[in-house]
Amino acid sequence: MNYRHDFHAGNFADVLKHVLLTRILLHLNAKPKAYRYIDTHAGSGLYDLSGPQAEKTGEWQSGIARLAAADLSAEAQSLVAPYLKIAAPLLTAEPVLYPGSPSIAKSLMRENDRLLLCELHPAAFAALRDNLGREPRAKLIEIDGYRGLKAFVPPIERRGLVLIDPPFEAADEFETLFEAIEMAWRKWATGIYMIWYPVKDRARVANFMRALRQSSIKRVLRLELQVADVTPEGPLTRCGVIVINPPFPLEAEARILLPSLASCLSLGQNGGIMLEWLAGESGANGLSI
């Protein structure tokens, strides 16, 4: 598949990814020492939801727009509030906008923290430069994200988060992704890694999970959200996030967030979630609906 941010900005997959990104960054903010945020496939940083790409799908209407209007439990509302504080006001802007991962990170990071943003696609990099090029904490590099990951970990701060969010254009993306993660973890085993992936070909996803289980990587949390039946030729309806070295509170937060997001964003009766440890907390109970 080809998952281009411009067409899918603000959809259910972005909601899952960005709510979790917000939670992780807030946990990093809880300690005073500076950290580095590395985005390997940064995209444009900001998306026009009234533009031709986003208007073609209109997926944000059943994603961020639905969440912004949802009546969540008090616990779930408190967890999504920092994300909505960033994203929801842009829905009433002119034009209607949605913040990509770099913009969300910029909004939450402190003065002494740093962003390193990699993007190879020329048009996306030009837009990223327009949207974040004047941010003094950010360094923008027009480079393949996997090459950037190899070159820039470990960061000098020794604390931080790497977001890997490729478009899955290549047939062997999962294999490339696993090799990149394993290489980066060997160089920087204490960093937090957050990996987004689509669930379209269940066999490829299963092979990816098996490789992670059999690797030497410690503490690997798998989180998935489904909003409708998964069909190989249909639109994306299930996706997941792998978090390596998740902050301690994240599992408990995900146990509240995932059912709430499934209830809010599902397009009928076929929503679902998954929470499991692939490595690490072997005694913890999984969660699957």
GIWOMO-V335630 format. One record per residue. N is the residue number from 1. RES is the residue in one small letter. SS is DSSP state (2 for helix, 1 for strand, 0 for the rest). OMEGA is omega in degrees with one decimal (999 if undefined). Layout:
BEGIN
n:N res:RES ss:SS omega:OMEGA
n:N res:RES ss:SS omega:OMEGA
END
This chain:
BEGIN
n:1 res:m ss:0 omega:177.4
n:2 res:n ss:0 omega:-175.2
n:3 res:y ss:0 omega:179.3
n:4 res:r ss:0 omega:-176.4
n:5 res:h ss:2 omega:-173.6
n:6 res:d ss:2 omega:-176.2
n:7 res:f ss:2 omega:-170.0
n:8 res:h ss:2 omega:-176.3
n:9 res:a ss:0 omega:176.3
n:10 res:g ss:0 omega:-179.3
n:11 res:n ss:0 omega:-176.1
n:12 res:f ss:2 omega:-179.4
n:13 res:a ss:2 omega:175.9
n:14 res:d ss:2 omega:179.3
n:15 res:v ss:2 omega:178.7
n:16 res:l ss:2 omega:-176.4
n:17 res:k ss:2 omega:-172.6
n:18 res:h ss:2 omega:171.5
n:19 res:v ss:2 omega:179.4
n:20 res:l ss:2 omega:176.4
n:21 res:l ss:2 omega:179.6
n:22 res:t ss:2 omega:-180.0
n:23 res:r ss:2 omega:-178.2
n:24 res:i ss:2 omega:179.7
n:25 res:l ss:2 omega:177.7
n:26 res:l ss:2 omega:176.7
n:27 res:h ss:2 omega:174.8
n:28 res:l ss:2 omega:179.3
n:29 res:n ss:2 omega:-176.1
n:30 res:a ss:0 omega:177.1
n:31 res:k ss:0 omega:-172.1
n:32 res:p ss:0 omega:-174.2
n:33 res:k ss:0 omega:-177.6
n:34 res:a ss:0 omega:177.7
n:35 res:y ss:0 omega:179.9
n:36 res:r ss:1 omega:172.2
n:37 res:y ss:1 omega:-180.0
n:38 res:i ss:1 omega:179.3
n:39 res:d ss:1 omega:-172.7
n:40 res:t ss:0 omega:179.7
n:41 res:h ss:0 omega:-164.5
n:42 res:a ss:0 omega:-176.7
n:43 res:g ss:0 omega:-175.0
n:44 res:s ss:0 omega:179.9
n:45 res:g ss:0 omega:-179.2
n:46 res:l ss:1 omega:-172.1
n:47 res:y ss:1 omega:178.4
n:48 res:d ss:1 omega:-177.5
n:49 res:l ss:0 omega:174.7
n:50 res:s ss:0 omega:178.8
n:51 res:g ss:0 omega:-173.5
n:52 res:p ss:2 omega:-178.6
n:53 res:q ss:2 omega:-178.8
n:54 res:a ss:2 omega:179.8
n:55 res:e ss:2 omega:-179.2
n:56 res:k ss:2 omega:-178.6
n:57 res:t ss:2 omega:-178.0
n:58 res:g ss:0 omega:-173.4
n:59 res:e ss:2 omega:-178.2
n:60 res:w ss:2 omega:-179.5
n:61 res:q ss:2 omega:177.6
n:62 res:s ss:2 omega:177.8
n:63 res:g ss:0 omega:-175.8
n:64 res:i ss:2 omega:-179.3
n:65 res:a ss:2 omega:179.3
n:66 res:r ss:2 omega:179.5
n:67 res:l ss:2 omega:-178.8
n:68 res:a ss:2 omega:-178.2
n:69 res:a ss:0 omega:-171.8
n:70 res:a ss:0 omega:173.9
n:71 res:d ss:0 omega:-176.6
n:72 res:l ss:0 omega:172.3
n:73 res:s ss:0 omega:-178.5
n:74 res:a ss:2 omega:-179.9
n:75 res:e ss:2 omega:-178.9
n:76 res:a ss:2 omega:-179.7
n:77 res:q ss:2 omega:-180.0
n:78 res:s ss:2 omega:-179.4
n:79 res:l ss:2 omega:-179.8
n:80 res:v ss:2 omega:-175.2
n:81 res:a ss:2 omega:-180.0
n:82 res:p ss:2 omega:176.3
n:83 res:y ss:2 omega:-179.3
n:84 res:l ss:2 omega:178.1
n:85 res:k ss:2 omega:178.3
n:86 res:i ss:2 omega:-169.3
n:87 res:a ss:2 omega:-171.4
n:88 res:a ss:2 omega:-179.5
n:89 res:p ss:2 omega:-179.3
n:90 res:l ss:2 omega:179.1
n:91 res:l ss:2 omega:178.1
n:92 res:t ss:2 omega:179.1
n:93 res:a ss:0 omega:175.9
n:94 res:e ss:0 omega:3.7
n:95 res:p ss:0 omega:176.5
n:96 res:v ss:0 omega:-173.0
n:97 res:l ss:1 omega:172.7
n:98 res:y ss:1 omega:-178.6
n:99 res:p ss:1 omega:171.6
n:100 res:g ss:0 omega:-177.1
n:101 res:s ss:2 omega:179.0
n:102 res:p ss:2 omega:180.0
n:103 res:s ss:2 omega:176.9
n:104 res:i ss:2 omega:178.6
n:105 res:a ss:2 omega:178.4
n:106 res:k ss:2 omega:-177.2
n:107 res:s ss:2 omega:-173.4
n:108 res:l ss:2 omega:-174.2
n:109 res:m ss:0 omega:-174.7
n:110 res:r ss:0 omega:-173.6
n:111 res:e ss:0 omega:-175.5
n:112 res:n ss:0 omega:175.6
n:113 res:d ss:0 omega:-174.8
n:114 res:r ss:1 omega:176.6
n:115 res:l ss:1 omega:173.1
n:116 res:l ss:1 omega:-169.6
n:117 res:l ss:1 omega:-180.0
n:118 res:c ss:1 omega:175.9
n:119 res:e ss:0 omega:-176.5
n:120 res:l ss:0 omega:-175.2
n:121 res:h ss:0 omega:-173.5
n:122 res:p ss:2 omega:-178.1
n:123 res:a ss:2 omega:179.0
n:124 res:a ss:2 omega:179.8
n:125 res:f ss:2 omega:177.6
n:126 res:a ss:2 omega:178.1
n:127 res:a ss:2 omega:177.2
n:128 res:l ss:2 omega:178.5
n:129 res:r ss:2 omega:177.4
n:130 res:d ss:2 omega:-173.1
n:131 res:n ss:2 omega:-175.9
n:132 res:l ss:2 omega:-175.4
n:133 res:g ss:0 omega:-179.9
n:134 res:r ss:0 omega:178.1
n:135 res:e ss:0 omega:-174.4
n:136 res:p ss:0 omega:-179.2
n:137 res:r ss:0 omega:-171.7
n:138 res:a ss:1 omega:171.0
n:139 res:k ss:1 omega:-178.0
n:140 res:l ss:1 omega:-177.5
n:141 res:i ss:1 omega:178.1
n:142 res:e ss:0 omega:-172.0
n:143 res:i ss:0 omega:172.2
n:144 res:d ss:0 omega:-174.1
n:145 res:g ss:2 omega:180.0
n:146 res:y ss:2 omega:174.4
n:147 res:r ss:2 omega:178.3
n:148 res:g ss:2 omega:178.5
n:149 res:l ss:2 omega:179.7
n:150 res:k ss:2 omega:-174.2
n:151 res:a ss:2 omega:-165.8
n:152 res:f ss:2 omega:170.3
n:153 res:v ss:0 omega:0.3
n:154 res:p ss:0 omega:176.2
n:155 res:p ss:0 omega:-177.6
n:156 res:i ss:0 omega:-179.3
n:157 res:e ss:0 omega:-178.6
n:158 res:r ss:0 omega:170.8
n:159 res:r ss:0 omega:174.2
n:160 res:g ss:1 omega:-175.0
n:161 res:l ss:1 omega:171.3
n:162 res:v ss:1 omega:172.6
n:163 res:l ss:1 omega:177.4
n:164 res:i ss:1 omega:-170.4
n:165 res:d ss:0 omega:-175.1
n:166 res:p ss:0 omega:-179.2
n:167 res:p ss:0 omega:-180.0
n:168 res:f ss:0 omega:176.0
n:169 res:e ss:0 omega:-175.5
n:170 res:a ss:0 omega:-180.0
n:171 res:a ss:0 omega:-178.4
n:172 res:d ss:0 omega:-175.8
n:173 res:e ss:2 omega:-178.8
n:174 res:f ss:2 omega:178.8
n:175 res:e ss:2 omega:177.2
n:176 res:t ss:2 omega:-179.6
n:177 res:l ss:2 omega:-179.7
n:178 res:f ss:2 omega:179.8
n:179 res:e ss:2 omega:-179.7
n:180 res:a ss:2 omega:-179.9
n:181 res:i ss:2 omega:-178.6
n:182 res:e ss:2 omega:178.0
n:183 res:m ss:2 omega:-177.8
n:184 res:a ss:2 omega:-178.9
n:185 res:w ss:2 omega:178.4
n:186 res:r ss:2 omega:179.1
n:187 res:k ss:2 omega:-174.0
n:188 res:w ss:0 omega:-172.8
n:189 res:a ss:0 omega:-177.5
n:190 res:t ss:0 omega:179.6
n:191 res:g ss:0 omega:173.6
n:192 res:i ss:1 omega:178.1
n:193 res:y ss:1 omega:178.2
n:194 res:m ss:1 omega:-173.9
n:195 res:i ss:1 omega:175.6
n:196 res:w ss:1 omega:177.8
n:197 res:y ss:1 omega:175.2
n:198 res:p ss:1 omega:172.9
n:199 res:v ss:0 omega:176.0
n:200 res:k ss:0 omega:177.4
n:201 res:d ss:0 omega:-174.1
n:202 res:r ss:2 omega:179.4
n:203 res:a ss:2 omega:178.8
n:204 res:r ss:2 omega:177.8
n:205 res:v ss:2 omega:179.3
n:206 res:a ss:2 omega:177.9
n:207 res:n ss:2 omega:178.0
n:208 res:f ss:2 omega:179.2
n:209 res:m ss:2 omega:178.3
n:210 res:r ss:2 omega:178.9
n:211 res:a ss:2 omega:178.2
n:212 res:l ss:2 omega:179.0
n:213 res:r ss:2 omega:-175.2
n:214 res:q ss:2 omega:179.7
n:215 res:s ss:0 omega:177.7
n:216 res:s ss:0 omega:-178.4
n:217 res:i ss:0 omega:-178.4
n:218 res:k ss:0 omega:172.5
n:219 res:r ss:0 omega:-178.5
n:220 res:v ss:1 omega:-178.7
n:221 res:l ss:1 omega:179.8
n:222 res:r ss:1 omega:-179.3
n:223 res:l ss:1 omega:179.8
n:224 res:e ss:1 omega:178.1
n:225 res:l ss:1 omega:177.2
n:226 res:q ss:1 omega:-178.9
n:227 res:v ss:0 omega:177.9
n:228 res:a ss:0 omega:178.3
n:229 res:d ss:0 omega:177.4
n:230 res:v ss:0 omega:176.1
n:231 res:t ss:0 omega:-175.0
n:232 res:p ss:0 omega:-176.7
n:233 res:e ss:0 omega:-177.7
n:234 res:g ss:0 omega:178.2
n:235 res:p ss:0 omega:178.8
n:236 res:l ss:0 omega:179.3
n:237 res:t ss:0 omega:177.1
n:238 res:r ss:1 omega:176.8
n:239 res:c ss:1 omega:-178.5
n:240 res:g ss:1 omega:176.3
n:241 res:v ss:1 omega:170.2
n:242 res:i ss:1 omega:175.0
n:243 res:v ss:1 omega:175.6
n:244 res:i ss:1 omega:-174.6
n:245 res:n ss:0 omega:-179.0
n:246 res:p ss:0 omega:172.1
n:247 res:p ss:0 omega:-172.6
n:248 res:f ss:0 omega:-176.4
n:249 res:p ss:0 omega:-169.1
n:250 res:l ss:2 omega:-179.6
n:251 res:e ss:2 omega:179.7
n:252 res:a ss:2 omega:177.5
n:253 res:e ss:2 omega:-179.9
n:254 res:a ss:2 omega:177.8
n:255 res:r ss:2 omega:174.2
n:256 res:i ss:2 omega:-173.4
n:257 res:l ss:2 omega:-171.9
n:258 res:l ss:2 omega:177.7
n:259 res:p ss:2 omega:179.5
n:260 res:s ss:2 omega:178.8
n:261 res:l ss:2 omega:178.6
n:262 res:a ss:2 omega:179.5
n:263 res:s ss:2 omega:-175.8
n:264 res:c ss:2 omega:-168.1
n:265 res:l ss:2 omega:-177.6
n:266 res:s ss:0 omega:-176.2
n:267 res:l ss:0 omega:-177.0
n:268 res:g ss:0 omega:-174.9
n:269 res:q ss:0 omega:-171.3
n:270 res:n ss:0 omega:173.9
n:271 res:g ss:0 omega:180.0
n:272 res:g ss:1 omega:179.6
n:273 res:i ss:1 omega:172.1
n:274 res:m ss:1 omega:171.8
n:275 res:l ss:1 omega:177.1
n:276 res:e ss:1 omega:173.4
n:277 res:w ss:1 omega:173.7
n:278 res:l ss:1 omega:177.4
n:279 res:a ss:1 omega:176.3
n:280 res:g ss:0 omega:-170.7
n:281 res:e ss:0 omega:-173.1
n:282 res:s ss:0 omega:179.8
n:283 res:g ss:0 omega:-176.3
n:284 res:a ss:0 omega:177.9
n:285 res:n ss:0 omega:175.6
n:286 res:g ss:0 omega:179.5
n:287 res:l ss:1 omega:-179.1
n:288 res:s ss:1 omega:176.4
n:289 res:i ss:0 omega:999
END
